[in-house]
Amino acid sequence: MSTSTARFWAKVDKSGECWNWTAATNTYGYGVVRDGGKVKKAHRVSFEMQGESIPEGMVIDHICRNPRCVRPAHLRIATTKQNLENLDGAHGHNVNSGVRGVYKTRDNKWQARVTHNGKIYTAGTHHTIQSAEEAVILLRNTLHTHNDADRRE
């Protein structure tokens, strides 16, 4: 790791719960930093600066779901599958309903479903969007290990 620690942290706003990267970002909103001629994601650099290594094939998951955050306490090693399970806010909401995993049917009911390991699991068809949302959250909590947004509430 050749990135200067002082230079790196000078580009971080630590005034909030998340420590936000204030320099360049990529098209997905992740902070980026040039390190030894290579462009790296700032959250990965932050994680490695703590003396941690990132195993081959693993990713760094933002527990806080903020792509600009580089606060080590908000970062963890995960598989891509686990990282995708930890969605909320701007991620994963169905355009049809506005609720992640809930889809309006042709007969104006609400279907709840979750994809896990490439398979679709259904949590039934419901008369109200609230009932479908409760069912889909329960199913995600059963199937997923890293869906922190559902477990915070």
N, C-alpha and C positions, 0 to 999 in steps of 0.2 A: 504494500500500500504506500504509494508515494505522495498522496494528497496531504498537504500540510494541514495539521489539525487546526491551528489558529486560523488559517485562511478559510478552511471549510466552515467552522463555527461562526465566523464573521458574516456568513451569508445566511444565517438562521435567526429567525425572530422567535425568541423564547418567551414572549410576553403572555402567551395563552397556554391552555392545556396541551394543545398540539404545538410542537416546535416546527414552524413552517419555513421551508426553503424559500428564500427571497430572490434567488438568482434564476437562471434559465430553467425552463420546464419543457418537456416534450409535448406532443399533441394530446396526450392523455392526462396531462396535468402533473406528472411526476417530475420532481426536481432532477436535473442532470448536472453533472460535473465532469470536467475534463481531467483525467488522471493518467499521467504518463502517455499522452497521445491518444488515449481511448476515452470515449464518452461512456460514463457509468451513471446509473441511477443513484441519486443522492441518498436515498433511504438504505440502499445496499451498502454504500460506503460508510454511512453512519453505523450500521450494524457491525460491519467488519472492524471499525475503529474501536469498538468495545472489546476487541480481542476474540470475537466470535468468527467462525468460518461458516460459509454457506455450502452445505454438501451438494455435490453434483446432482442436478435434476430437481433441486428444491428451490422455492421462491421465498421472498420475504413478504409476509402478510401484514398489512396495516390493521391492527386491531381496531383503531379509531376510524378506519375507512377513508382517511384523508390522504390523498396521494402526495401532497406536498409535505406531510409530516415526516420529520427525521428523528423524532424523539425515540431513543432506544427502548424505553418502556412501552412504546406503542407498536413495537415491531416484534415479529416472531417468525421462526422458520415454519414453513408449511409446504404441503404438496400443492400443485396447481388446483386439484380438486378441492382441497380444504380452503384455499384462498377464494375460490368461486362460491363456496358455501357461505362465506362471511360477506354477504351483500346486504345493503340497505339503501336508504335515501335515493340518490340519483341512479343507483344501479338496480337492475333486475325488475323494475316495476313493469307490469303489463300495460301496454298502451290502451288496450280494450277496457280495462277496469281501473287502472291506477294502483292496483294492489299486486304485489309480487306473488305469482303462482295462482292467481284467480282470473278466470276467463268467463266472459258472458256467453251464454249459449244462445242458440237461435230462438229458443222458447223463453228467453228473458229470465233464465235462472243463472246461478253462479257455480261454475265448476272449479274445484280446488285440486291442484296437482303439483307434484314436485318431481324434478328429474334428479336421479341419483345413480351414479355409475352407468350413465347412458340409458337407463330404464325409466319410464314414466310411471309414477305411482299416483293414484287418485285418492282424494280424500272426500269424495262424494260430490253430489250436486245439491245446491242449497238455494233456498228461497230468498235469502238476504246476503248481501255482500259481507256483512259483519260475521255471519255464521261461517261463510266460506273462508274468510280470513282466519278465524279462530282455528278451523280445521286444518288449513294449510300450515299454520305455525306449529301446531301440534305434530303434524307429520314431519315437517322439517326438523323439529327438535328430536324426533325419534330416529330419523335417518342420518342427519348431518352432525358432525362433531365441531364445526367451527362457525356456526351461524350465530355469532355473538349478538347481532341486532335483535333477534327473537328472544334471546335469553336475558337481555338487559331490562326488559319491560316487566 
